[in-house]
Each structure stands twice: as C-alpha cells, then as structure tokens.
Amino acid sequence: MEIFNFFPLNHHPLLQLSYALLIISSIPFAVSDIMNAHITNDYRKFIWIHKFGFLKDGHTSISLKDISWKSKNHTAQLNPSSIGFLVFDRSPWSTIFNESMFNKDFCILSSNYGKVLFTFEKLTTNSSTYNFATSINEPGDYVLMFGNCQPEYELSMDIHVEMYNLKHGEKDFLSAGETNLPMLYFLFFLIYTSFFIIWVFTCIKQRSIIIKIHIIMGALLLFKALAIICAFQDYVDVKKTGTSHGWDVAFDNVQFFKDILLFTVIVLIGNGWFLLKPYIQERDKKVLMIVLPLQVLENIAHAVLVEIGPITKDWFTWILFIYLIDILCCCAVFFTISSSTKSLREASKKDGNAAKNLEKLILFKQFYMAVVGYLYFTRIGVLAIELMINYRYAWVRDAANEAGSLAFYAFVFYNFKPIEGNPYFKIVEDEVEATDKLLEEDLNSRL
C-alpha cells in the first residue's frame, strides 16, 4: 500500500520533529465554526478537517454531498469501512503523525487514538449524500479527521461541519478557550483608541516640529484600532451564529493596510528617513529593503493559509515554509544592524564626532532589537505559549500576542514622539559629513 508523504524530506529526524511541532502549535482555531469545504480527487491517508474545544455539552454535525471516488487501479476493491470520519483528542497528534510516516500499513480508522464517528458503510447504495450528528459529552480539545485507508482511491465531496457548545440552552460556536475573546478584543480596542487620541493630541501640541512619519504613525494606530474592532465583531458574530457575516473579510483588508503601515514605519525609521542614512552602509540598506517588505508578504500569506485551513493539500508544507522564511528574515535584520554597529564602533575610535554618532546608533540598535524581539515573540513565543496552556485558556495566546504588539508600539511611539531634543532626530550636518567620510574610509580599507 502506498503511503502519502506530507513533506518530501520526511526521513530527516530534525525536520520530522519540527514539522510535527508546527502542526501541533500553528493550526489555529478556525474563525468560523460552521465550516464548508470541498475535497477534490484527494488521496491523502488522513485529512485534518477541524479543531474545536468542547465543554461538557458539546455537539457536532457533519453533512456530506456529491460524494464520489475513483481509482486508477481497475482491479481495486473498495472497502467502505476503510473510509470515514473520526474525532480524537489533540494530544496524541505527534504520535499519529510519526506512526503514519514509518508504518505503511497504518490506518487511522482502526487505531486506538480516537472515536470513529461513521464510515462509508453507512452510505446507502448509489447515495451521494449523508448527514450525521452526535453529542460530545467528555470535555476536551478535539480534532475532526477524515481517514482514507485505501489511498489508491481518490475521493471528492463537499463537507459541511458544525461544532458548538450548549450554554443555558443556546449554541456557542466559539471553542471553549475562545469564549472570552470578544471581551479581550474590545478591551484592546479601547486601549488603542486611547493611544490614538493621545498621539493626535501630542502631534497637535507639537505641530511645529512634527514630520510626515508622525502622521504615518498616527494612521498606523488608527488602522490597528480598526483591525481590533473588526476582530471583536467577528468573534461576536461567530459566537452567536457560527459565521462571520463578512467581518473576517473586513478584518483581512484592514489588517493588510495595518501591516503595510507598520513595516513602512519600520523601513522609514530604519532606512534613511531622518535617521539611518548617516549610519548604515548601502549594502545593508538593500538587505533591509528586501527583508522588511517580505515580512508584509509573509503576513498576508499566513492570513490566507489560516483562512483556507489545513484541509487544503500541502497546507502544512506551506506553513513550515512561511515560518522558515520569517525566521531567516529576522536573522538577516539582526545581523545587518550588528555588522553596522561594529563598523561604527571601529570608526568611533578614529574621530570624536563618530563617538556621538555611535551613541545614537546604540539607541537605534535598541529599536531594531525591539523589532526582532517583536517578530520572534509574536511568531515563535506565542506558539510556545499555546503549547503550554490548557485548551480552555486558548484566549491567553491572543492576549499574549496583543500585549506583545502593544509593548512594541509603546516602545516605538515613545522613542519617536515629536518632542524637541529627541536624540533620534538630532543629526547635525557636520556629524553627517564626518560619519559618511569615516564609513567610506572603512569600506575602502576592507576592499
């Protein structure tokens, strides 16, 4: 029996471990817990359909239609009991993954890892539709999985899934760990709105010295607040009805512009608009101009992958690829600034003015370390938190992510606020010329 490989380098132990950990930690709770998906000519041995945190009175329903299968092997005999759906607790997922990689005869439906809901034996002759509903009375963080123990058959079907908890007789379509998210996001909306008002007041008070980047920073706060309120309304609608009613689209659009503004601010501060030109060599500027826009594209790609979900072929591979690109970009930014700091440290020994510039560069390096810390925490740190906490406290993941973002925003806006005497913007013309000359001499000496 042929085994399907999720990842082409599946025989490398380190890759297998990192891949399994990413699968465990990076699959988000779906924004909408009424899910519609379509599988077309799929031969995977198992497909991750949906994840949901159930309480004591949990329910799930599955509706299938347009079910069909085909095989290139005309002598193959279909065994309907080898194809079906099951649920299992998320904790043994890494074990399931590893066993499927090394055991070619592994069949998830006949394993002891979960509870089989139904197999295709339930389908009546010539029937292309099937409806199933059941209650989940044991609380847990469950995964709904489709299993195909005859991968020589390619299956196609439309899937409609509803998962919810009953609370006081009403359906709650948010997972057990997400019920507090609407309140959480509304709190952060109030914080960012207050942040925006204070920033506007500061810019008006210091309007004689504000520059264009301060206006862009204000727009960033505005779009951040709008993204937060869209997320709030999204979760409110999902909690009540199971669907987003368009708020997920609004969130994605606002989030896109927020990401553009965020990395625009980082690039402008870090790449020559009033600050960086006297300090960073041209080669380093080019690295930053490539790395930082890639972060925007990575965020967009991640949002798209979260939206389509792991039911899509090669979803796990793309998630792993995006995280690797993200880490490489962070490393490139960090080592670029470290290299520039070293060059100026050497130059400062030769000239008194360069020493002043080095003092400013140290502050500037703190800014870039904050950028790296922000990127690592919101990507890797948040995933680590999710691995450690109980599924009932999944909201802590979002709280940590937003708290980390807020801390980064506070750092950037405090250090670049429009006030007289801000050391980040005090660049005297003769210092600029002196530093440019020293950097040029340093570069020529290395060549």
Residue pairs with C-beta under 8 A, 6 or more apart in sequence:
1 104
1 105
1 150
1 151
1 152
2 104
2 151
2 152
3 45
3 100
3 101
3 104
3 106
3 151
4 43
4 44
4 45
4 151
5 101
6 19
6 97
6 101
6 316
6 317
7 15
7 19
7 316
7 317
7 320
9 15
10 16
10 101
16 98
16 101
18 320
19 97
19 316
19 320
20 93
20 94
20 97
20 98
21 94
21 387
22 316
22 319
22 320
22 323
22 383
23 93
23 94
23 97
23 316
24 90
24 93
24 94
24 387
25 383
25 384
25 386
25 387
26 319
26 323
26 383
27 48
27 51
27 310
28 306
29 51
29 52
29 53
29 175
29 177
29 178
29 394
30 50
30 51
30 309
31 234
31 235
31 238
31 244
31 248
31 306
31 307
32 173
32 238
32 242
32 243
32 244
32 248
33 50
33 52
33 162
33 163
33 164
33 173
33 174
33 175
33 238
33 242
34 160
34 161
34 162
34 173
34 241
34 242
34 243
35 49
35 50
35 159
35 160
35 161
35 162
35 309
36 158
36 159
36 160
36 161
37 49
37 158
37 159
37 161
37 309
37 311
38 156
38 157
38 158
38 159
39 47
39 146
39 155
39 156
39 157
39 159
39 311
40 156
41 70
41 154
41 155
41 156
42 148
42 154
42 155
42 156
42 313
43 148
43 151
43 152
43 153
43 154
43 155
44 148
44 151
44 313
45 100
45 106
45 107
45 108
45 147
45 148
45 149
45 151
46 96
46 100
46 108
46 145
46 146
46 147
46 148
47 145
47 146
47 148
47 310
47 311
48 143
48 145
48 310
48 311
49 85
49 143
49 144
49 145
49 146
49 159
49 161
49 311
50 143
50 144
50 161
50 163
50 309
51 90
51 141
51 142
51 143
51 144
51 175
52 58
52 60
52 141
52 142
52 144
52 163
52 175
53 140
53 141
53 142
53 175
53 176
53 177
53 178
53 391
53 392
53 394
54 136
54 138
54 139
54 140
54 141
54 142
54 163
54 165
54 176
55 139
55 165
55 167
55 176
56 137
56 138
56 139
57 135
57 137
57 165
57 166
57 167
58 135
58 136
58 137
58 139
58 142
58 163
58 164
58 165
58 166
59 133
59 134
59 135
59 136
59 162
59 163
59 164
59 165
59 166
60 87
60 133
60 134
60 136
60 144
60 161
60 162
60 163
60 164
61 131
61 132
61 133
61 134
61 161
61 162
62 85
62 117
62 131
62 132
62 133
62 144
62 159
62 160
62 161
63 129
63 130
63 131
63 132
63 159
63 160
63 161
64 129
64 130
64 131
64 157
64 158
64 159
64 160
65 128
65 129
65 157
65 158
65 160
66 128
66 129
66 156
66 157
66 158
67 120
67 123
67 127
67 128
67 129
67 130
67 155
67 156
67 157
68 128
68 155
68 156
68 157
69 78
69 83
69 153
69 154
69 155
69 156
70 153
70 154
71 78
71 152
71 153
71 154
72 152
73 152
76 150
76 152
76 153
78 150
78 153
79 149
79 150
80 119
80 120
80 121
80 123
81 109
81 119
81 120
81 121
82 107
82 109
82 119
82 148
82 149
82 150
83 109
83 119
83 120
83 147
83 148
83 149
83 150
83 153
83 155
84 109
84 116
84 117
84 118
84 119
84 120
84 121
84 146
84 147
85 116
85 117
85 118
85 132
85 144
85 145
85 146
85 147
86 108
86 109
86 114
86 115
86 116
86 117
86 144
86 145
86 147
87 114
87 115
87 117
87 136
87 142
87 143
87 144
87 145
88 96
88 113
88 114
88 115
88 142
88 143
88 145
89 114
89 140
89 141
89 142
89 143
90 141
90 142
90 143
90 391
91 141
92 113
93 143
95 113
96 108
96 111
96 113
99 106
99 111
100 106
100 108
107 147
107 149
108 114
108 145
108 147
108 149
109 116
109 119
109 147
109 149
110 149
114 143
114 145
117 132
117 134
118 130
118 132
122 130
122 132
123 130
136 142
139 176
140 391
141 176
141 177
141 391
144 161
144 163
146 159
148 155
159 311
162 173
162 242
163 173
164 171
164 172
164 173
164 242
165 171
165 172
165 176
166 172
171 242
172 179
172 239
173 238
173 239
173 240
173 241
173 242
174 181
174 235
174 238
174 239
175 391
175 394
176 391
176 392
176 394
177 390
177 391
177 392
177 393
177 394
177 395
178 235
178 394
178 395
179 239
179 395
180 395
181 231
181 235
181 395
181 398
182 232
182 235
182 236
182 239
184 395
184 398
184 399
184 402
185 228
185 229
185 231
185 232
185 235
185 398
185 402
186 229
186 232
188 228
188 402
188 406
189 225
189 228
189 229
189 232
191 406
192 221
192 224
192 225
192 228
192 406
193 225
195 221
195 225
195 409
195 410
195 413
196 218
196 221
196 222
196 225
199 217
199 218
199 221
199 413
199 417
200 218
202 417
202 418
203 210
203 214
203 215
203 218
203 418
206 417
206 418
206 419
206 420
209 418
209 419
209 420
210 418
211 274
211 418
211 425
213 265
213 268
213 269
213 273
213 274
213 416
214 416
214 417
214 418
216 261
216 264
216 265
216 268
217 265
217 412
217 413
217 416
219 261
220 258
220 261
220 262
220 265
221 409
221 413
223 254
223 257
223 258
223 261
224 258
224 405
224 409
226 254
226 258
227 251
227 254
227 255
227 258
228 402
230 247
230 250
230 251
230 254
230 255
231 251
233 247
234 244
234 247
234 248
234 250
234 251
237 243
237 244
237 245
237 247
238 244
248 307
252 303
252 307
255 299
255 303
256 300
256 303
259 295
259 296
259 299
259 300
260 296
263 292
263 293
263 295
263 296
265 412
266 292
266 371
267 288
267 289
267 292
267 293
269 275
269 276
269 367
269 412
269 416
270 276
270 288
270 292
270 364
270 367
270 368
270 371
271 280
271 285
271 288
271 289
271 292
272 280
272 285
274 425
274 427
275 364
275 424
275 425
275 427
276 285
276 364
277 432
278 357
278 427
278 431
278 432
278 435
278 436
279 340
279 344
279 357
279 360
279 361
279 364
279 435
279 439
280 288
280 336
280 337
280 340
281 340
281 343
281 439
281 443
284 336
284 337
284 339
284 340
287 332
287 333
287 336
288 333
288 336
291 329
291 332
291 333
291 336
292 329
292 333
294 325
294 329
295 326
295 329
295 375
298 322
298 325
298 326
298 329
301 318
301 322
302 319
302 322
305 315
305 318
305 319
305 322
308 315
309 315
310 316
323 379
326 375
326 379
327 379
327 380
329 375
330 372
330 375
330 376
333 368
333 371
333 372
334 368
334 369
334 372
337 364
337 365
337 368
338 365
340 361
341 361
341 362
341 365
343 439
343 442
344 354
344 357
344 358
344 361
344 435
344 439
345 358
346 442
347 354
347 358
347 435
347 438
347 439
347 441
347 442
348 354
348 355
348 357
348 358
350 438
351 434
351 438
353 430
353 431
353 434
353 435
354 434
354 435
354 438
356 431
357 431
357 434
357 435
359 423
360 423
360 424
360 426
360 427
363 415
363 423
363 424
364 424
367 411
367 412
367 415
370 408
370 411
370 412
371 408
373 408
374 404
374 405
374 407
374 408
377 404
378 401
378 404
378 405
381 400
381 404
382 397
382 400
382 401
382 404
385 396
385 397
385 400
386 394
386 397
389 396
389 397
415 422
415 424
416 422
416 424
